[in-house]
Amino acid sequence: MEDIKKLRAMTGAGLADVKKALTEAEGDMDKAKEILRQRGQAIAAKRADRETSNGCVLAKVGEGFAAIIALKCETDFVANGADYIKLTQEIIDAAVAAKAKTLDEVNALTLANGMTVADAVTERSGVTGEKMELDGYNYLEGENIEAYNHMNRNGLCTLVQTNKPAAEEAHIVAMQVAAMNPLALDEKSVSQAVIDEEIAVAVEKTKQEQVQKAVENALKKAGINPAHVDSEDHMESNMAKGWITAEDVAKAKEIIAKTTEEKSANLPEQMIQNIAQGRLKKFFKESCLLNQEFIQDSKLTVAQYLQNADKELTVVAFKRFTLQAD
């Protein structure tokens, strides 16, 4: 019984698994640990193609270092287990203490029970019978970092770092990051590749809208409802309903083709660029943290909220990870 208690404390394995492993190992503690580890490896290999869409996400702030990590699994039943959350906490504790900067570094860390993180995860997989993997490792270095675990459900965590002490404001902005999922800190933080792509998309969308507007006006002028002829399926369906005739469809197709060609060849470039730039500004407002509308007061941006608290206060970095698709 003492050996069983000791092995359970070391591995976190269930009572039945520990008893079985000790029996197979004929009471040899090290051999029993190896049996449990090998069982975990076998399960991990067998379920390698399974999706790990559930799990536990935790964040922690240490001395000059903070991190987020996710221990992923297959079901929420396992993810919500006390032992599973405990293992995730032990991993994030070790990662922050060591100031690990990659998942490889985290996996190589040694936990209090003497096992590496990688072996502990594998062994836990053997206990639960589910595929498990570490993911979402993010970190920030320096002072003035606040962590936020959304609704304390261990599914979405954020880190926010300010340029000076401001725990309350940083915590609120961390909630903003959780809710609004910003792409970058500010406009300067957005890569030129992303900007170029957004402008290209905006230009193309604007051109399509201008052509579509011209087509609709031409159809209305000809006495045809644009909604009745906006696709081949609608044309067929509306003819079957008796809403339009075959002659109307033929006429509409001719108008659409002619107007599209003429309008596409004569789009005012400067107007297109002006509208595209306006869309880019909207993108910055929605995607850059400091430009976003403040969730607690839509009259303010996040930058203005911070400046109202302290004219010099700003966010210098943030991190976010969630198990759910945004």
Disulfide bonds with the S-S distance in Angstrom:
none
